[in-house]
Amino acid sequence: MAVRCYAKCRSEVLRNFTDVGNDCDDICKPSCRSVRYDISLSKASWPNLNHQQFVMNRSFEQWSHLPEALGLLDAFEYDENTTDFVNDTFFR
């Protein structure tokens, strides 16, 4: 039974490929690791005056999680739970 299911799945994937390209680029989003961002430099002050009060009002507990949050984001592998933890503890 499982062999038929795999064969059917492979057939459907192969059907999506054409001689001129494939539909996967239209259907599938790129993985996070394959997205590259340009580096830019700025002389602007951070946080700007409009955002400064918000940043300064963060609690000590939120600030204390920053190294852990950044470490988790730099980890070789992380999952949805990791990013949820980071978002919930610091990046609100």
N, C-alpha and C positions, 0 to 999 in steps of 0.2 A: 504494500500500500504506500509506504513512504517513498519507495523508488519511483512510483508513478507520479507522486506529488512533486518530487525533485525534477523529474523529466518534464513535467508540465510547466514548472516554474522556469526551467532553462529555456524551454521552447518559447515562452512568452517574452523572456528577456531578449533572446535572439531575434524574435520578430520585431522588437522595438529598434533594432539596429538596421540601418540601411547602408547602401553603398556610398552615399555621400556624407554620412555622419551618423549620429545617434540621437535619440530623443532624451537620453539621460541628462544631458546638459540643460535641457529645458525643464525636466521634471525634478531633478535632484539639486539641492543647494550645495555649494562647495563646503567642505569641512572647515571648521574654524582654523585648523592648523595650516590650511592652504591659502588663507587670506593674508595678504601682506599689506601693511600700511606704510605710507611715506612718513619719514621723520621730518618734522618742521621745528624751527626754533622761533621763539618769540621773546621780546623784551617786556611784554605786558606783565603787570603785577598779578599774582594769583594769591588768594582769591581777589577778584575785583571788588570794588566797594559795595556793589549791590549784593554780592554773595558772601562777603566777609562776615557779616553778623550771623548768618546761618552756620558757617563753618566754626566760628568761635563758640557758638552755643551748643555744640555737640558735647555730650557727656564724656567724662573721663573713661567710662566703660567702653563707649564706642571707639574712642581713640586707642584704647589699649588693645583692641582687636585688629588694628591696622596691620601690624607685622604678620600676624597669622593669616589674615585675609590675603595679603599680597603673596605670601608664601604658597598658599593653596592655589592661587591663580597661576603661579610659576611652576607648579608641580607638573611632572611629566604627563601624568594621566589624572584627569578629574572628571567627575560626572555631574549630573544635574543636581544631586544633593549638595555637592561642594559649592557650586555656584549659588544655590539657594542660601546656603549658610553665609557665604560672603555677602550676598545682597542683603540678607536679614540683619547681619551684625554691623556692617559698616556702610555700604553703599546704598543708602535709603534715598 
